[in-house]
Amino acid sequence: MTLLGNLIKQGIRIRESLDQDYTPPFELQKTEFRKLIIGSRNTQFGKAYNFSGILQSLKKQANKHFYEDFKAQVPVHDYNKMYEDWWHKCLEGEKDVTWHGTIKYFALSSGTSGASSKHIPVSLEMVKAIQKTSVRQILSLSRYEGLPSSVFEGGTLMVGGSTDLQDNGNYAEGDLSGITTSRIPFWFQRFYKPGKAISRKKDWEDKLEQMTLKAKDWNITIIAGVPAWITILIEKIIKHYNLNNIHEIWPNFEIYVHGGVAFEPYKQGFQRLLGRDINYIETYLASEGFIAFQANQGGDSMRLVLNNGIFYEFIPFTEENFDDEGNMLENPHTLMVDEVEENVEYALLISTCSGAWRYLIGDTIKFVSKAESEIVITGRTKHFLSLCGEHLSVDNMNKALLEVSTEMGFDLKEFTVLGVKHGSLFGHDWYVGTDKPDVDETKLKEKLDNQLKELNDDYKVERIAALKDITVKVLPNEAFIEFMERMGKVGGQNKFPRVLKGDKQKAWLDYLAEKSIK
C-alpha cells in the first residue's frame, strides 16, 4: 500500500483543501474565529475578555463588528506578556487558562535574536491540526506534473528534534518536531524514517551517525528538515559510502520539504549533492502552528492555511506600529485577511487552538496574491538592522549574499550580522560561513556593500551618512556549528540567527575571542 493509498484508505479527504479553494478567505477566517472563541469562552482568558459577549456579537451580526469588538476587548500580546500574564499558569498545571483543558506539551522555541528559549503551549487540538495540514500538503503532490508514482511508495525522512521529551510532571517539553513526531498516526509509521529508536536519541552526532549507517537500507523519496542540518546529513552519507551524490544511494529521492529559514542561500550548495533535479517544497511550520505551505509546483510562495486552528491578523510593518528595535507599539493598526494589500510588509498576529491570542509571532510576510492568499516570508520583526534608518531586512541580506556568493563562486553555508557603534556613528559586522578557504574578504565586502545599496535605498543613503562602515569576516562553517552546540541549539529545528543582538551577540563575540578570531 502506498502513502497516498493509505491516506485514502484511512478516509482522509481533501474537503478542507476544497473549502479553501472555493470559499472566500474572510468566510474561512470568520468560521475559524468562531470555533476558537467557542473553544475558549469558559477559560480564564475567555472570561477576562468577555468571549461570550464576542460570540453573541458574532451570531447577531453579518458584518465585521465581531472583529471590531475583538480588537477593542482583547489586547495584542508578545511572548513576554502572554507568558507572564497567562502561560506560566499552564506550566504550573492549571487548566482552562487560555485554552480549554490542561496543556500537556510545550514546544521549546529559540527566542528573538537576543533572548533565550521560549515555552510555547501545544494542545492536542494543535497536534491534530498540524497533522491535518501535513496530510493536505502530501495530497497536493498529486497535482504535480512529472512526479513518478514511486514517490508515494518509499520512505519519508523527517530530521527533527528528539521524541524523548523532557518530562516535567505537569507537562512534557521539547522541539515541536519531537512533539508531533512522538504522536505520528499509526498508518504513517511504516513510511516514517528514521524510525522510533533513532528519533528518540538526543545526542545529535549519534543521531547523524545512526541515520548514516541505516541509509543503505532505506528507499527515501521525501526528505523534510532544516537546510543546514539536512545538508550536513547528506554530506556525511556521501562521504561514508564514497558516493558522487545522494541519488546513488536513494535513486527515488524526489522531494525536499524545507522551512524555518530562507532556502535560497543554501540551494546552490545543496544541489551539488544531487544527481539530478528534484522538487522543492517550502513550509511555514512555526512552534505556534502550521501557518502555510507551498501548494503549487515550482512556485516561490506559500498558501496560508485559513481553516485549520489559526485566526490571522496583519500589522503593517511601519514606524506607526513598531519602534526602531522591532518592538510592537501599543494598539497597533491591524487588518483581517480580506483587508490586506499585495507587496506590503506585514507582521503576523495569530490566535490559535493552543491558546495564543492576538500573539505576535515575530515573522514578517508579504502577500504576492491576495486572491489565493499566497505569501512569502520576508524576515523577522527583530531580525533586521536599523541602527540609523538603514532598514536592512533579512530578505535584503539573503538576496545580496546569494548574488555575491554565486558571482564569486563559493557555496554560502551560514551567516550572521551584528550592529555595532563606531564612536557617534554605526557599522555592520558580517560573519560569512563557507567551506571554501580562499574567499577574498576585501572583494566580498565591496561586492556585498554594493549589492545592498542596489537592493535598499535607505541603506545606500545611510552609507553616505551615519552608517560608517561594514566589515566582513569569512569563517569555516564549523565555527557556526560549534557555536550552536555550545548554546545547546544543535540539530532539529534550530537555526542560526541572521542578526545577533543582546546576550546572543555577546556570547558570539566571546566565542570568537576564545578562538582568536577578530
Secondary structure, 3 states (H helix, E strand, C coil): CCHHHHHHHCCCCCHHHHHHHHCCHHHHHHHHHHHHHHHHCCCHHHHHCCHHHHHHHHHHCCCCHHHHHHHHHCCCECHHHHHHHHHHHHHCCCCCCCCCCCCCEEEEECCCCCCCCEEEEECHHHHHHHHHHHHHHHHHHHHCCCCCHHHHCCEEEECCCCCCCEECCCCEEECHHHHHHHCCCHHHCCCEECCHHHHHCCCHHHHHHHHHHHHHHCCEEEEECCHHHHHHHHHHHHHHCCCCCHHHCCCCCCEEEEECCCCHHHHHHHHCCCCCCCEEEEEEEECCEEEEECCCCCCCCEEECCCCCEEEEEEECCCCCECCCCCECCCCCCECCCCCCECCEEEEEEEECCCCCCEEEEEEEEEEECCCCEEEEEEECCCCECCCCCCECHHHHHHHHHHHHHHHCCCCCEEEEEEEEECCEEEEEEEEEECCCCCCHHHHHHHHHHHHHHHCHHHHHHHHCCEEEEEEEEEEHHHHHHHHHHCCCCCCCCCCCCEECHHHHHHHHHHHHHCCCC
